[in-house]
Amino acid sequence: MRPAVVTLGTFDGVHRGHQAVLAEVTRRARAAAGNLTSVLVTFEPHPLAVVNPAAAPKLLTLPEEKRDLVAAHGIEQFVLMPFTPAVAQLDATAFVRRLCDEYAMRELVMGYDHGFGRGRAGDVELVQRLAQEQDFATAVVDAVRDDGQPISSTLIRTAIAHGDLESATRWLGRRYSIRGTVVRGAGRGRTIGIPTINLDPPDSRKLLPPDGVYAVRVRILESGSRIPTPGSKILDYGGMMNQGPRPTFGEETRTLEIHLFDFDGDV
């Protein structure tokens, strides 16, 4: 492959801080002589799910969601690296060597607080020393702050878990979202003039806000495909969603049920 500008990390949420890193990666890739490839290396599952499962967080973005968001920010190659116990044992030096060998890394872009390799020992200081030894350049992107507070995935998870979607939207730079597959419901809504879309429950790793009734924007791929492609038409509607049980009908399991405004069709 072409020599590359690389960044790596969990990038959960692809929030405004992550977006600053991605912007620096794409800027450096395009500015370099020979037009380097922009590469993001991330992990599946979340590293804590391997090294400390009890501490593994719910995710803001599942892998498919993350892939689409990263591509929208101009990154050419999205690498989903399996995070295994063997990878967890790689020290920072071995990890950097792997990046150089597998992705022809010429530059490494890091967030200000990033650490990788066994025990997260691969901090900025160590990487700068390794860069001199292995002949690649480094760049460190400072925190993006809101009212003096660094924006982080942990901060956003806390906001969403407490139902503070306004703050989460500000820190993400977009509305929080869920991607779901439409399934057939009982058809009760249509009989009373309020037809609904029923979604399969999302992956259990996905962080949901508290149960309740929400105003939503719903994006539907007109083609019926699950993945947007160049030229695919996306329809956008306002709606309201009930997330949670349906005690009126004696159903205690969590459901995601959406009524679209100004829509008449079958999805």
Backbone as JSON, one array per atom type, in Angstrom:
{
  "sequence": "MRPAVVTLGTFDGVHRGHQAVLAEVTRRARAAAGNLTSVLVTFEPHPLAVVNPAAAPKLLTLPEEKRDLVAAHGIEQFVLMPFTPAVAQLDATAFVRRLCDEYAMRELVMGYDHGFGRGRAGDVELVQRLAQEQDFATAVVDAVRDDGQPISSTLIRTAIAHGDLESATRWLGRRYSIRGTVVRGAGRGRTIGIPTINLDPPDSRKLLPPDGVYAVRVRILESGSRIPTPGSKILDYGGMMNQGPRPTFGEETRTLEIHLFDFDGDV",
  "N": [[0.84, -1.19, 0.0], [0.27, 2.39, -0.34], [2.53, 4.66, 1.32], [1.62, 5.92, 4.6], [-0.34, 8.19, 6.64], [-1.11, 7.72, 9.93], [-3.54, 7.14, 12.47], [-4.55, 5.93, 15.68], [-6.79, 4.25, 17.93], [-9.62, 3.93, 20.21], [-11.74, 5.61, 19.51], [-14.44, 5.95, 20.2], [-17.6, 7.09, 19.57], [-16.7, 9.11, 17.91], [-16.36, 11.89, 18.42], [-16.17, 15.53, 18.82], [-13.54, 16.03, 19.67], [-12.2, 13.75, 18.66], [-12.72, 14.27, 15.99], [-11.07, 16.45, 15.48], [-8.59, 15.2, 15.5], [-8.88, 13.49, 13.27], [-9.14, 15.4, 11.26], [-6.58, 16.48, 11.27], [-5.09, 14.28, 10.47], [-6.06, 13.85, 7.82], [-5.36, 16.3, 6.7], [-2.53, 16.26, 6.82], [-2.01, 14.0, 5.27], [-2.86, 14.8, 2.72], [-1.23, 16.98, 2.27], [1.34, 16.02, 2.12], [4.25, 15.18, 0.21], [3.69, 13.2, -2.58], [1.22, 12.45, -1.71], [0.0, 10.96, 0.76], [-1.66, 8.02, 2.17], [-4.54, 8.21, 4.22], [-5.11, 6.73, 7.31], [-7.03, 5.04, 9.71], [-6.75, 3.19, 12.61], [-8.58, 1.09, 14.55], [-10.26, -0.71, 17.22], [-11.77, -3.93, 17.84], [-13.14, -6.23, 19.99], [-13.96, -3.42, 22.25], [-11.0, -2.45, 23.95], [-11.09, -2.7, 26.82], [-12.97, -4.68, 27.17], [-11.54, -6.94, 26.89], [-9.22, -6.76, 28.55], [-10.23, -5.98, 31.02], [-13.07, -6.91, 31.63], [-15.25, -6.25, 33.36], [-15.14, -3.53, 33.55], [-15.69, -2.6, 31.05], [-17.11, -0.23, 28.89], [-20.49, 0.73, 27.89], [-21.17, 1.29, 24.41], [-20.84, 4.21, 22.39], [-20.72, 4.25, 19.64], [-21.2, 1.6, 17.51], [-19.2, -0.78, 15.6], [-19.93, -0.62, 12.77], [-21.3, 1.81, 12.65], [-19.27, 3.52, 13.44], [-17.44, 3.2, 11.36], [-18.79, 4.43, 9.17], [-19.0, 7.09, 10.08], [-16.29, 7.83, 10.33], [-15.45, 7.61, 7.66], [-16.95, 9.69, 6.58], [-15.53, 11.84, 7.44], [-13.37, 11.96, 5.83], [-11.34, 10.02, 5.97], [-9.4, 7.57, 4.4], [-8.81, 4.83, 4.71], [-10.16, 2.47, 6.81], [-9.4, 0.58, 9.5], [-10.26, -2.22, 11.24], [-9.07, -3.6, 13.87], [-8.76, -6.78, 15.3], [-9.01, -7.03, 18.75], [-7.24, -8.86, 20.72], [-6.19, -11.13, 23.39], [-3.47, -11.53, 22.82], [-2.78, -9.23, 21.34], [-3.21, -7.39, 23.35], [-1.01, -7.83, 24.93], [1.13, -6.8, 23.55], [3.94, -4.69, 23.68], [4.54, -1.1, 23.62], [6.58, -0.48, 21.81], [6.68, -2.73, 20.1], [4.13, -2.51, 19.06], [4.22, -0.11, 17.61], [6.1, -0.84, 15.7], [4.62, -2.74, 14.35], [2.66, -1.13, 13.18], [4.25, 0.35, 11.45], [5.18, -1.67, 9.74], [2.84, -2.97, 8.73], [1.17, -0.98, 7.72], [2.69, 0.8, 6.36], [3.57, 3.12, 7.71], [4.28, 6.54, 7.83], [3.79, 8.82, 9.21], [2.51, 9.5, 12.46], [-0.37, 10.36, 14.08], [-1.6, 11.59, 17.1], [-3.94, 11.86, 19.82], [-3.92, 14.17, 22.57], [-3.95, 12.85, 25.04], [-3.51, 10.21, 24.57], [-2.79, 6.73, 24.92], [-1.14, 3.66, 24.25], [-0.49, 0.15, 23.64], [0.87, -2.39, 25.86], [-0.31, -1.85, 29.11], [-0.86, 0.78, 28.45], [1.45, 2.18, 27.88], [2.49, 3.49, 25.74], [2.84, 6.49, 25.46], [2.85, 10.05, 24.59], [5.5, 11.0, 24.93], [7.1, 8.64, 24.79], [6.45, 7.75, 22.21], [7.48, 9.8, 20.62], [10.2, 9.39, 21.01], [10.46, 6.82, 19.87], [9.83, 7.5, 17.27], [12.08, 8.84, 16.32], [13.89, 6.74, 16.33], [12.76, 4.91, 14.51], [12.22, 6.31, 12.27], [9.87, 7.93, 11.57], [7.38, 10.52, 11.45], [5.73, 12.52, 14.0], [2.66, 13.84, 15.36], [0.83, 15.73, 17.68], [-2.4, 16.24, 18.8], [-4.18, 18.73, 20.43], [-6.52, 18.9, 23.21], [-10.01, 19.25, 22.53], [-12.12, 21.6, 23.84], [-14.98, 22.32, 25.91], [-16.36, 24.96, 27.43], [-14.03, 25.02, 28.96], [-13.68, 22.36, 29.65], [-12.3, 19.27, 28.72], [-13.51, 17.52, 25.91], [-14.73, 14.24, 25.92], [-15.16, 10.68, 25.38], [-16.06, 9.39, 27.68], [-17.27, 11.48, 29.11], [-19.42, 12.06, 27.41], [-20.81, 9.64, 27.41], [-21.74, 9.61, 30.06], [-23.46, 11.82, 30.01], [-25.46, 10.95, 28.18], [-26.43, 8.65, 29.45], [-27.72, 9.83, 31.56], [-29.73, 11.16, 30.31], [-29.17, 13.64, 29.24], [-29.28, 14.81, 26.46], [-28.94, 17.13, 25.05], [-26.44, 18.23, 25.82], [-24.84, 16.08, 24.98], [-25.24, 16.18, 22.22], [-23.99, 18.61, 21.62], [-21.33, 18.03, 22.25], [-20.75, 15.83, 20.64], [-21.1, 16.94, 18.16], [-23.18, 16.39, 16.54], [-26.5, 14.92, 16.39], [-27.17, 12.33, 18.76], [-27.38, 8.91, 17.81], [-29.13, 5.93, 16.68], [-28.85, 2.93, 14.94], [-30.99, 0.81, 13.28], [-32.78, -2.25, 12.49], [-35.76, -2.69, 10.73], [-38.57, -4.4, 11.93], [-41.44, -6.58, 11.81], [-44.31, -5.49, 13.51], [-47.07, -5.73, 15.88], [-49.11, -4.44, 14.6], [-50.99, -2.78, 15.75], [-50.95, 0.03, 15.9], [-51.57, 0.96, 13.33], [-54.26, 0.38, 13.11], [-55.48, 2.35, 14.59], [-54.86, 4.64, 13.34], [-52.29, 5.55, 13.78], [-49.69, 4.54, 12.64], [-46.7, 2.64, 13.24], [-43.11, 2.28, 13.18], [-41.29, -0.53, 14.0], [-38.34, -1.42, 15.65], [-35.73, -3.83, 15.63], [-34.22, -4.78, 18.74], [-31.27, -2.95, 19.51], [-27.75, -3.88, 19.3], [-26.54, -5.28, 22.3], [-24.4, -3.98, 23.39], [-24.65, -1.33, 22.81], [-25.06, 1.98, 23.94], [-27.95, 3.26, 25.34], [-30.2, 6.02, 25.86], [-32.11, 6.98, 28.85], [-35.21, 5.17, 29.26], [-38.16, 6.32, 27.59], [-40.18, 8.86, 25.94], [-39.33, 10.25, 22.89], [-38.51, 13.01, 20.75], [-37.59, 12.6, 17.4], [-35.37, 12.39, 14.54], [-35.66, 10.61, 11.59], [-33.9, 8.61, 9.4], [-34.11, 7.06, 6.35], [-33.02, 4.68, 4.1], [-33.75, 4.83, 0.78], [-33.44, 2.8, -1.05], [-33.66, 0.51, 0.39], [-31.43, -0.72, 1.29], [-29.07, -1.41, 3.93], [-26.73, -0.01, 4.18], [-25.4, 3.13, 3.38], [-24.59, 4.14, 0.06], [-22.59, 5.67, -2.54], [-24.61, 7.98, -4.21], [-26.95, 6.82, -3.28], [-30.28, 7.4, -2.19], [-31.4, 9.17, 0.59], [-34.06, 9.33, 2.76], [-35.62, 11.67, 4.9], [-37.27, 12.14, 7.93], [-39.38, 13.68, 10.4], [-40.32, 12.58, 13.69], [-41.77, 10.65, 16.42], [-40.59, 8.7, 19.15], [-41.08, 5.87, 21.13], [-39.26, 4.49, 23.64], [-38.8, 1.64, 25.42], [-40.77, -0.38, 27.75], [-44.18, -1.54, 27.03], [-46.61, -0.95, 28.81], [-49.37, -0.62, 28.53], [-50.15, -2.66, 26.91], [-49.35, -4.8, 28.33], [-46.69, -5.54, 27.95], [-43.46, -6.03, 28.86], [-40.87, -6.02, 27.94], [-38.12, -4.16, 26.53], [-38.73, -1.97, 23.87], [-38.29, -0.35, 20.68], [-40.11, 1.96, 19.17], [-41.51, 3.77, 16.58], [-43.27, 6.58, 15.38], [-43.77, 8.12, 12.33], [-43.96, 11.44, 11.09], [-46.03, 12.87, 8.59], [-45.85, 10.77, 6.7], [-46.52, 8.07, 4.6], [-46.39, 4.91, 4.02], [-44.7, 1.74, 3.53], [-42.24, 0.31, 5.32]],
  "CA": [[0.0, 0.0, 0.0], [1.01, 3.65, -0.3], [2.88, 5.13, 2.66], [0.4, 6.4, 5.23], [-0.47, 8.91, 7.91], [-1.92, 6.79, 10.72], [-3.94, 7.39, 13.86], [-5.16, 4.73, 16.23], [-7.48, 4.42, 19.2], [-10.97, 3.39, 20.21], [-12.57, 6.58, 18.77], [-15.85, 5.69, 20.46], [-18.41, 8.29, 19.44], [-16.16, 10.02, 16.88], [-16.82, 13.19, 18.89], [-15.45, 16.69, 18.29], [-12.11, 15.83, 19.91], [-11.75, 12.8, 17.64], [-12.79, 14.9, 14.68], [-9.88, 17.27, 15.32], [-7.52, 14.28, 15.14], [-9.11, 13.06, 11.9], [-8.84, 16.53, 10.38], [-5.12, 16.6, 11.17], [-4.62, 13.14, 9.65], [-6.35, 14.08, 6.4], [-4.57, 17.46, 6.25], [-1.15, 15.84, 6.61], [-1.95, 13.05, 4.15], [-3.01, 15.51, 1.46], [-0.15, 17.96, 2.1], [2.63, 15.35, 1.97], [4.7, 14.85, -1.15], [3.25, 11.85, -2.93], [-0.17, 12.26, -1.28], [-0.06, 9.75, 1.59], [-2.97, 7.47, 2.51], [-4.99, 8.46, 5.6], [-5.5, 5.44, 7.88], [-7.43, 4.97, 11.11], [-6.74, 1.84, 13.15], [-9.35, 1.01, 15.78], [-10.26, -2.06, 17.8], [-13.02, -4.66, 18.07], [-14.03, -5.35, 20.77], [-13.3, -2.37, 23.04], [-9.91, -3.09, 24.7], [-11.44, -3.07, 28.19], [-13.73, -5.93, 27.14], [-10.55, -8.03, 26.94], [-8.29, -6.66, 29.68], [-10.99, -5.79, 32.27], [-14.46, -6.93, 31.15], [-16.19, -5.61, 34.27], [-15.05, -2.08, 33.37], [-15.95, -2.25, 29.65], [-18.27, 0.67, 28.82], [-21.42, 0.69, 26.77], [-20.56, 2.0, 23.3], [-21.54, 5.27, 21.68], [-20.77, 3.86, 18.23], [-20.84, 0.24, 17.14], [-18.21, -0.71, 14.51], [-20.48, -0.17, 11.49], [-21.58, 3.23, 12.8], [-17.98, 4.21, 13.48], [-16.87, 3.17, 10.01], [-19.45, 5.44, 8.34], [-18.64, 8.42, 10.58], [-14.89, 8.08, 9.99], [-15.39, 7.86, 6.22], [-17.53, 11.01, 6.32], [-14.52, 12.84, 7.78], [-12.31, 11.96, 4.83], [-10.32, 8.98, 6.16], [-9.48, 6.66, 3.26], [-8.75, 3.41, 5.08], [-10.64, 2.18, 8.15], [-8.89, -0.74, 9.88], [-10.85, -2.74, 12.47], [-8.11, -4.6, 14.35], [-9.25, -7.62, 16.4], [-8.25, -6.83, 19.98], [-7.14, -10.18, 21.34], [-5.22, -11.14, 24.49], [-2.11, -11.39, 22.28], [-2.58, -7.82, 21.04], [-3.14, -6.68, 24.63], [0.31, -8.04, 25.51], [2.17, -6.11, 22.78], [4.39, -3.44, 24.27], [4.37, 0.03, 22.7], [7.59, -0.56, 20.75], [6.22, -3.75, 19.15], [2.93, -2.02, 18.41], [4.65, 0.87, 16.61], [6.75, -1.59, 14.62], [3.54, -3.36, 13.58], [2.06, -0.07, 12.37], [5.19, 0.67, 10.36], [5.28, -2.8, 8.81], [1.58, -3.36, 8.09], [0.46, 0.13, 7.09], [3.69, 1.69, 5.76], [3.37, 4.38, 8.42], [5.29, 7.58, 7.75], [3.46, 9.79, 10.25], [1.54, 9.03, 13.44], [-1.09, 11.46, 14.72], [-2.15, 11.13, 18.38], [-4.59, 12.8, 20.71], [-3.03, 14.64, 23.64], [-3.96, 11.96, 26.21], [-3.6, 8.84, 24.08], [-1.8, 5.74, 25.31], [-1.42, 2.36, 23.64], [0.46, -0.89, 24.03], [0.64, -2.98, 27.17], [-0.34, -0.88, 30.19], [-0.97, 2.12, 27.85], [2.75, 2.82, 28.07], [2.85, 4.25, 24.54], [2.37, 7.86, 25.55], [3.45, 10.97, 23.63], [6.95, 11.05, 25.1], [7.7, 7.41, 24.27], [6.26, 7.7, 20.76], [8.42, 10.74, 20.01], [11.51, 8.72, 21.0], [10.39, 5.75, 18.87], [9.79, 8.13, 15.95], [13.46, 9.1, 15.92], [14.56, 5.46, 16.1], [12.17, 4.16, 13.4], [12.13, 7.22, 11.13], [8.55, 8.44, 11.17], [7.06, 11.8, 12.1], [4.6, 12.48, 14.92], [1.92, 15.06, 15.63], [-0.07, 15.59, 18.83], [-3.53, 17.15, 18.7], [-4.61, 19.14, 21.75], [-7.92, 18.64, 23.56], [-11.08, 20.18, 22.17], [-12.77, 21.87, 25.13], [-16.25, 23.02, 25.98], [-16.36, 25.67, 28.71], [-12.82, 24.64, 29.67], [-13.66, 20.93, 29.94], [-12.0, 18.46, 27.53], [-14.57, 16.63, 25.43], [-14.27, 12.85, 25.93], [-16.21, 9.67, 25.26], [-16.61, 9.15, 29.02], [-18.16, 12.6, 29.41], [-20.62, 11.93, 26.6], [-21.56, 8.48, 27.91], [-22.42, 10.02, 31.28], [-24.58, 12.69, 29.63], [-26.52, 10.16, 27.55], [-27.01, 7.77, 30.47], [-28.58, 10.65, 32.42], [-30.75, 11.81, 29.5], [-28.78, 14.99, 28.82], [-28.96, 14.68, 25.04], [-28.51, 18.43, 24.55], [-24.98, 18.3, 25.98], [-24.23, 15.06, 24.13], [-25.27, 16.7, 20.85], [-22.96, 19.65, 21.5], [-19.99, 17.44, 22.31], [-20.59, 14.96, 19.48], [-21.16, 17.7, 16.92], [-24.33, 15.86, 15.79], [-27.43, 14.24, 17.29], [-26.9, 10.92, 19.06], [-28.19, 8.11, 16.88], [-29.24, 4.48, 16.77], [-29.12, 2.29, 13.66], [-31.79, -0.37, 13.58], [-33.45, -3.0, 11.43], [-37.21, -2.69, 10.91], [-39.2, -5.72, 12.05], [-42.9, -6.48, 11.8], [-44.93, -5.41, 14.82], [-48.41, -6.32, 16.02], [-50.03, -3.74, 13.7], [-52.05, -2.08, 16.5], [-50.94, 1.46, 15.6], [-52.24, 1.24, 12.05], [-55.72, 0.28, 13.29], [-55.99, 3.58, 15.22], [-54.39, 5.79, 12.58], [-50.93, 5.98, 14.19], [-48.79, 3.42, 12.33], [-45.36, 2.78, 13.81], [-41.99, 1.44, 12.78], [-40.7, -1.26, 15.12], [-36.96, -1.78, 15.39], [-35.06, -4.87, 16.42], [-33.37, -4.19, 19.78], [-29.88, -2.81, 19.05], [-26.69, -4.65, 19.96], [-26.58, -5.04, 23.75], [-23.28, -3.11, 23.78], [-24.98, 0.05, 22.45], [-25.59, 2.8, 25.02], [-29.22, 3.92, 25.08], [-30.6, 6.95, 26.92], [-33.18, 6.41, 29.68], [-36.47, 4.9, 28.57], [-39.06, 7.47, 27.56], [-40.69, 9.25, 24.63], [-38.35, 11.18, 22.33], [-38.59, 13.56, 19.4], [-36.5, 12.0, 16.63], [-35.27, 12.46, 13.09], [-35.5, 9.24, 11.08], [-33.32, 8.56, 8.06], [-34.41, 5.77, 5.72], [-32.43, 4.5, 2.77], [-34.86, 4.55, -0.15], [-33.18, 1.54, -1.75], [-33.87, -0.63, 1.28], [-30.13, -1.21, 1.76], [-28.71, -0.96, 5.26], [-25.5, 0.76, 4.12], [-25.42, 4.16, 2.34], [-23.59, 4.05, -1.0], [-22.62, 6.88, -3.35], [-25.79, 8.09, -5.05], [-28.17, 6.31, -2.66], [-31.14, 8.46, -1.71], [-31.77, 9.01, 1.99], [-35.27, 10.08, 3.11], [-35.49, 12.19, 6.27], [-38.58, 12.47, 8.48], [-39.55, 13.89, 11.82], [-41.17, 11.57, 14.3], [-41.64, 10.46, 17.87], [-40.21, 7.32, 19.44], [-41.19, 5.32, 22.48], [-38.24, 3.5, 23.99], [-39.1, 1.03, 26.71], [-41.87, -1.35, 27.76], [-45.5, -1.05, 26.64], [-47.48, -1.49, 29.86], [-50.76, -0.64, 28.08], [-50.41, -3.98, 26.31], [-48.78, -5.83, 29.19], [-45.4, -5.98, 27.41], [-42.44, -5.44, 29.73], [-39.56, -5.96, 27.28], [-37.82, -2.87, 25.9], [-38.93, -1.87, 22.43], [-38.09, 0.94, 20.03], [-41.29, 2.07, 18.3], [-41.44, 5.14, 16.06], [-44.3, 7.08, 14.48], [-43.25, 9.15, 11.45], [-44.89, 12.48, 10.68], [-46.15, 13.12, 7.14], [-45.33, 9.61, 5.98], [-47.49, 7.02, 4.31], [-45.66, 3.9, 3.25], [-44.37, 0.5, 4.23], [-40.78, 0.12, 5.35]],
  "C": [[0.88, 1.24, 0.0], [1.41, 3.97, 1.13], [1.72, 5.93, 3.26], [0.66, 7.33, 6.4], [-1.49, 8.13, 8.72], [-2.34, 7.44, 12.03], [-4.59, 6.12, 14.37], [-5.79, 5.04, 17.57], [-8.87, 3.83, 19.12], [-11.94, 4.3, 19.45], [-14.06, 6.32, 19.0], [-16.64, 7.0, 20.45], [-17.98, 9.19, 18.3], [-16.64, 11.45, 17.19], [-15.91, 14.31, 18.38], [-13.95, 16.61, 18.56], [-11.51, 14.86, 18.91], [-11.72, 13.45, 16.27], [-11.6, 15.81, 14.42], [-8.67, 16.41, 14.93], [-7.67, 13.85, 13.68], [-8.8, 14.17, 10.9], [-7.34, 16.7, 10.2], [-4.53, 15.47, 10.33], [-4.85, 13.43, 8.18], [-5.55, 15.27, 5.87], [-3.14, 17.05, 5.93], [-1.02, 14.89, 5.43], [-2.0, 13.77, 2.8], [-1.85, 16.46, 1.19], [1.19, 17.31, 1.79], [2.96, 15.14, 0.49], [4.31, 13.4, -1.45], [1.87, 11.52, -2.45], [-0.34, 10.95, -0.52], [-1.5, 9.3, 1.82], [-3.3, 7.83, 3.96], [-5.6, 7.16, 6.14], [-5.91, 5.62, 9.34], [-7.47, 3.5, 11.53], [-7.51, 1.87, 14.47], [-9.55, -0.45, 16.14], [-11.68, -2.61, 17.96], [-12.67, -5.97, 18.76], [-13.26, -4.21, 21.43], [-12.21, -3.03, 23.88], [-10.27, -3.5, 26.13], [-12.27, -4.35, 28.24], [-12.82, -7.14, 27.22], [-9.73, -7.96, 28.22], [-9.0, -6.5, 31.02], [-12.48, -5.75, 31.95], [-15.45, -6.21, 32.05], [-16.23, -4.1, 34.08], [-15.37, -1.65, 31.94], [-17.2, -1.39, 29.56], [-19.26, 0.26, 27.75], [-20.88, 1.6, 25.67], [-21.47, 3.08, 22.72], [-21.72, 4.92, 20.21], [-20.33, 2.4, 18.08], [-19.94, 0.29, 15.91], [-18.75, -0.19, 13.19], [-20.78, 1.33, 11.51], [-20.27, 4.04, 12.75], [-17.35, 4.29, 12.1], [-17.47, 4.28, 9.14], [-19.07, 6.85, 8.77], [-17.21, 8.78, 10.2], [-14.75, 8.38, 8.5], [-15.92, 9.24, 5.87], [-16.55, 12.13, 6.64], [-13.26, 12.7, 6.92], [-11.22, 10.92, 4.98], [-10.49, 7.91, 5.07], [-9.53, 5.19, 3.66], [-9.11, 3.24, 6.55], [-10.22, 0.75, 8.48], [-9.49, -1.14, 11.23], [-9.97, -3.9, 12.94], [-8.74, -5.45, 15.45], [-8.39, -7.42, 17.64], [-8.32, -8.14, 20.77], [-6.21, -10.11, 22.55], [-3.78, -10.99, 24.0], [-1.81, -9.94, 21.94], [-2.43, -7.02, 22.33], [-1.75, -6.78, 25.26], [1.43, -7.36, 24.72], [2.61, -4.85, 23.52], [4.36, -2.35, 23.2], [5.36, -0.04, 21.54], [7.16, -1.56, 19.67], [5.0, -3.26, 18.39], [3.29, -1.01, 17.32], [5.31, 0.16, 15.43], [5.69, -2.24, 13.73], [2.87, -2.33, 12.67], [2.95, 0.28, 11.19], [5.2, -0.42, 9.3], [3.99, -3.03, 8.03], [0.92, -2.23, 7.31], [1.41, 1.16, 6.48], [3.62, 3.09, 6.38], [4.56, 5.32, 8.27], [5.06, 8.68, 8.77], [2.41, 9.18, 11.16], [0.94, 10.25, 14.14], [-1.79, 10.91, 15.97], [-2.94, 12.25, 19.05], [-3.69, 13.07, 21.9], [-2.9, 13.65, 24.8], [-3.91, 10.49, 25.81], [-2.47, 7.98, 24.63], [-2.15, 4.41, 24.68], [-0.31, 1.41, 24.02], [0.18, -1.35, 25.45], [0.74, -1.92, 28.27], [-0.46, 0.56, 29.72], [0.32, 2.91, 28.0], [3.16, 3.67, 26.87], [2.28, 5.65, 24.57], [3.15, 8.74, 24.57], [4.97, 10.96, 23.72], [7.64, 9.83, 24.52], [7.59, 7.35, 22.75], [7.23, 8.65, 20.06], [9.83, 10.15, 19.98], [11.54, 7.61, 19.95], [10.4, 6.32, 17.45], [11.2, 8.41, 15.44], [14.17, 7.8, 15.56], [14.07, 4.78, 14.82], [11.81, 5.06, 12.2], [10.7, 7.46, 10.66], [8.29, 9.73, 11.95], [5.87, 11.62, 13.03], [3.94, 13.85, 15.01], [0.97, 14.78, 16.77], [-1.14, 16.66, 18.73], [-4.05, 17.45, 20.1], [-6.09, 18.82, 21.96], [-8.83, 19.69, 22.92], [-11.93, 20.35, 23.43], [-14.12, 22.55, 24.95], [-16.34, 23.63, 27.38], [-15.19, 25.21, 29.59], [-12.65, 23.16, 29.94], [-13.33, 20.14, 28.69], [-13.17, 17.54, 27.18], [-14.0, 15.21, 25.37], [-15.45, 11.91, 25.76], [-16.86, 9.41, 26.6], [-17.61, 10.23, 29.4], [-19.48, 12.45, 28.67], [-21.46, 10.74, 27.06], [-22.36, 8.86, 29.16], [-23.63, 10.89, 30.96], [-25.74, 11.88, 29.07], [-27.21, 9.27, 28.58], [-27.95, 8.52, 31.39], [-29.63, 11.42, 31.62], [-30.43, 13.22, 29.07], [-28.32, 14.95, 27.36], [-28.53, 16.01, 24.44], [-27.0, 18.58, 24.66], [-24.28, 17.3, 25.08], [-24.18, 15.53, 22.68], [-24.17, 17.73, 20.64], [-21.57, 19.05, 21.43], [-19.72, 16.5, 21.13], [-20.48, 15.75, 18.18], [-22.27, 17.2, 16.01], [-25.28, 15.25, 16.82], [-26.95, 12.8, 17.55], [-27.85, 10.07, 18.24], [-28.13, 6.62, 17.2], [-29.52, 3.98, 15.36], [-29.87, 1.0, 13.94], [-32.39, -1.01, 12.35], [-34.95, -3.05, 11.73], [-37.72, -4.13, 10.95], [-40.72, -5.53, 12.09], [-43.43, -6.46, 13.23], [-46.32, -6.05, 14.83], [-49.43, -5.63, 15.13], [-51.12, -2.96, 14.43], [-52.14, -0.62, 16.09], [-51.7, 1.79, 14.33], [-53.76, 1.22, 12.21], [-56.31, 1.53, 13.92], [-55.42, 4.83, 14.55], [-53.02, 6.32, 12.99], [-49.98, 4.82, 13.92], [-47.39, 3.69, 12.86], [-44.37, 1.86, 13.12], [-41.46, 0.77, 14.04], [-39.29, -1.68, 14.75], [-36.55, -2.98, 16.23], [-34.27, -4.2, 17.52], [-31.93, -4.09, 19.27], [-28.95, -3.74, 19.81], [-26.66, -4.27, 21.44], [-25.44, -4.15, 24.22], [-23.58, -1.64, 23.56], [-25.57, 0.78, 23.65], [-26.89, 3.48, 24.58], [-29.49, 4.93, 26.19], [-31.68, 6.31, 27.78], [-34.45, 6.17, 28.86], [-37.38, 6.13, 28.65], [-39.54, 7.72, 26.15], [-39.83, 10.39, 24.11], [-38.82, 11.74, 21.0], [-37.37, 13.06, 18.64], [-36.53, 12.48, 15.19], [-34.97, 11.04, 12.62], [-35.0, 9.29, 9.65], [-33.51, 7.15, 7.51], [-33.76, 5.73, 4.36], [-33.52, 4.04, 1.82], [-34.68, 3.19, -0.82], [-33.51, 0.32, -0.91], [-32.57, -1.22, 1.8], [-29.87, -0.69, 3.16], [-27.54, 0.0, 5.24], [-25.61, 1.83, 3.04], [-24.3, 3.92, 1.33], [-23.66, 5.34, -1.8], [-23.85, 6.89, -4.28], [-27.06, 7.54, -4.43], [-28.97, 7.46, -2.06], [-31.57, 8.17, -0.28], [-32.97, 9.91, 2.27], [-35.2, 10.45, 4.58], [-36.86, 12.64, 6.76], [-38.45, 12.85, 9.95], [-40.45, 12.81, 12.39], [-41.06, 11.58, 15.81], [-41.42, 8.99, 18.13], [-40.48, 7.0, 20.9], [-40.08, 4.28, 22.64], [-38.57, 2.95, 25.37], [-40.23, 0.04, 26.61], [-43.17, -0.69, 27.32], [-46.53, -1.59, 27.64], [-48.95, -1.52, 29.47], [-51.14, -2.01, 27.54], [-49.79, -5.12, 27.11], [-47.45, -6.38, 28.72], [-44.29, -5.26, 28.17], [-41.06, -5.37, 29.08], [-39.37, -4.6, 26.62], [-38.04, -2.95, 24.39], [-38.56, -0.47, 21.97], [-39.16, 1.05, 18.96], [-41.44, 3.52, 17.89], [-42.65, 5.42, 15.17], [-43.7, 8.23, 13.67], [-44.33, 10.16, 11.11], [-44.89, 12.59, 9.14], [-45.56, 11.99, 6.31], [-46.44, 8.6, 5.79], [-46.8, 6.0, 3.43], [-45.4, 2.68, 4.11], [-42.85, 0.31, 4.17], [-40.42, -1.25, 5.93]]
}
